[in-house]
Amino acid sequence: RKRTSWGLNAMVVPSEIATFGFYANGTSDDYPDSLFGVTSSENPSATIDVTLTPTEELSFFAYYTT
């Protein structure tokens, strides 16, 4: 198997109480010696998240991944 991996992370902090993040990664597999079955595979993934911290004692976090 020959595998290639990649990734990207970005974070934005527009204020003291809010943080937004974006994360993307993936792998690409090639099976050059495979005569039958799977010969290649792509596996991308992306996540967005938001964190809100209105006070030192309270924090909210939400995310979505595909």
Disulfide bonds with the S-S distance in Angstrom:
none
